[in-house]
Amino acid sequence: GQIPDMPVTRYFFENFKIIIYNLQKHGVCIRVLGDLDMLPLDIQKLIAQAVLSTRTHNKCFLNVCFAYTSRHEISNAVKEMAWGVEKGLIKPSDISEFLLEKCLYTSNSPDPELLIRTSGEVRLSDFLLWQTSYSCLVFQSVLWPEYSFWNLCEAILQYQLNHYTLQRAREVHREEQVLEQLEADRSCVADLLQQDGTGNLLDSQSKKDLLQKYTAEREKRIHCFLNILQEKRNNFFVELNKNSLASAKA
């Protein structure tokens, strides 16, 4: 079902033209993340206008989450990969933690280094669960409308105190991802050699060359798949905007 009427959201996007000058001046790109099909159609169209009119800006990025839960984002990423396999764009063996990350709504942005939760709530409420695995989480009792510069300073101080540990953990995880992918590629090449019965006939250099070839082909498949996925997501906004313009002319 759809989310009921959202007057504040509608007001913001209806008055988007008022702030467009400042967005252009500062090069702000607006990205709206979530299951937008759950929103009323008129709000979807307003969001499409905002996203498309700022998509070429690249100085800073404003990610706005609507109808968003991390569980839905992750399950949607899995569905996107399954769609890629069904269409023959990628192979089941191409699916990995790295690819799942690239299929998330936030794939065009780096993971947050600092996440602040106010109001005394010590939970993430299904928000960016995947992306904050190596982020500094700061929980503060102050209410958001009362949030001050000094509250922000406190959060930044906590981030600075934990920066080295988090940075090191992030680097170790990246190294583990690379090693896991290398082992997965080796396993795939070994299976291919076993299937055609040439595994015992090749020397180590030939096997190394095959591994490099397989890795290059896999990376090419993934690159093409991600480009098509991004185009599909862009077309969602383009079609909404077309319908909006057609309705306006009518």
N, C-alpha and C positions, 0 to 999 in steps of 0.2 A: 504494500500500500504506500500511498504518498504521505509525506510529512504535511501536516495541516498548514494553514496560512502563516506566513512569516513576514509580518509588517516591517520589522526593523531591517531585515535583509533586503526586502523589496525597496524600501526607502533608500538604502545605500546605493544599490545598483541603478535605481531610477535617476538618482542625482549624480551618477558617475561622470556625466559630461562636465559637471562643475569642477571636479578635481582633476580632470584629464590633463589640464595644462601643467599642474605640478608633477604629475606622473611622467609626462614627457620631459619636463625640465630636469628631473632627477633620474631619468632613465629607469623607471620602476616597471618591472614585468610582473603582472598579476597571474598567478596560477591558482586555480580552484581545484581542490582534491576531494574525492569522495564519490559516493554512489549518487551521481547527479540525477539519475532517472527517478529518484525518490522525491525530488523537488517539484513544486508546481511548474507547469510548462512555461509560464510567463517569466518566472525567475530563472529558469534554465536559459531562456533566450537573452535575458539581461546579462547573465554571467558570460554567455558566449560573446557578446559584444565587448565586454570588459577584457576578456582573455585575448580575443583577436586583435583589439586595438592597441594592446601593449606587448604583443608577443615578440616584437623585434627589439624591445628595450633590453639592455643587458648590463646596466650598472648595478642594479640591485633587484632582488626578487622577493615578492610578497606571496607566501603560500597561505591560502585560506582554505580551511577544512570545513566542508558542509556535508551533512549526512555521512559522516566519516566514523568508522571504527577500524582499529588495526586488524581485527579478525577478518573483517570483510576485505580489507586491502590485501591481506596475505592470501585469502582464499581466491580473490579475483586474480592475483598474480599467478596462482596455480592454474586457474582456468585459462589464462592467456597462454601459458606454456603448453597446456594440453591442446589448445587451438592451433598453436604453431606446429605441433607434432602431427595433428590431424591434417593440416594443409600441406604437410611435407616440407615445411620451411626449416625445421630442425629435427634432429633425431632424439629418441628417448634418452640416449646416452649423453646428449648435450645438456640435459637438465642438471642444474647444480645450484648451490647456495648463491653463487655469484649471479647466475641468470635470474633467479627469483628476485634478487635485489633490484636488478635492472627492469623487472616487470612491475615493481611497486609504483604507486602514484608519485612518489617522491624521487624517482630515479634521476631526474634532472637536477637535483639539489644534493649537496653533501649532507651527511648525517649531522644532526645538531650536536654541538660540543657541550652545550649547557641547556638544561630544561628546568624551568621554574614552575612549581605548582604552589599556588597561594591558597588562602582560606583554611589552612590547617589540615587539609586533606592529604593523607600520606598514601596516595595511590595514583596511578597513571590514567585510570578510567578508560582503558582500551585505546590510548592515544600514543601513536608512534612506538609501539612496543618493540618492533624489530629494529628501528633506526636508533633507538636510545640504549642499545646493549652496551655501548662503550661511551656513554655520555655522562656528564656530571649532573646528578639529579638533586635539586635543591627544593626542599619543602619548607614553606614559610607560613606562619599563622596569619599574617596580614591579609585583609580582604583586597581583592584586585583594584576596586575604585580608590583605595587608600594607598596603593603602592607608590613608594617614593624613591627618590634618587638614592637614599641611604639603604633602602631595602635592596636595590639593585647592586650597590657596592658590596653588601654582605654576600650576595649570591656570587658575584665575580670573585670575591676573596676565597670563597669555598672552592670555586672552580680552579683558581690558581694553586691552591694547596693540594689539589688532587690531579693537576694537569699531567705531571710526569707519569704517574701510575696509569692513568687512563690512556695516555698517548702510547705508552709501552705495550699495554694490553691490546690496543688497536693494531699496532704494528705486528705483534705476535700473531694475532688472528689473521691478518693479511698474508703473512708468511705461510701459515697453516693452509689457507685457501689455495695458495699457489701450489704447495706440495700435494694437496689432495687432488687438484685438477691434473697435475702431472701424472700422479699414480692412476687416475681414472683414464687418461689418454693412453698410458702404457698398457693398461688392462684391455682397452678396446683394440689396440693394435695387436696384442697377443691373441685375442679372440679371432681377429681377421686372419692372422697367419695360420692359426690352428685350423680354421675352416677350409683354407685352400691348400693346406698341407705343406707349406713352404717354410714353416717356422724354423726347422732344423737345418735348412739349406742356406740360410742367410748368415753372414758374419755380423759382428756387432755394429760396424759402421753402416751397413745396409739397414739394419733395424733402427738405428738412430735416425737415418734419413727418412725412413717411413714414419717414425714418430713425429718428426718435424713437419712432414707433409700432412699427416693426419691433424696435427694441432692447428696448422694454418687453415685447413679446410673447415675445421670446427669453428674457428674464430670467424671465418668468412660467413658461415651459415648463421652464426649468432648475430653478427653485425647486420646482415640483411634482414633477419627476423625482427631485430629491435627497431630498425628503420621502418619496416612495414607496420609494426605495432604503434610506433609514434605517429605515423601517418594516419592510421585508423583512429587514434585518439584525437588528432587534430581535425579530422573530417567530422567527428561528432560535433565539434563547435561550429565548423563551417556550415554544416547542414542546418543546425539550429539557427544560425544567423541568416541563412537564406530564407528559411521559413518566416523569420521575424520580418525581414524586408518585404517578403511577398505579402504578409498580413498587413503591413503598414501601407503598401500601395493599394491593396484592396479596400 
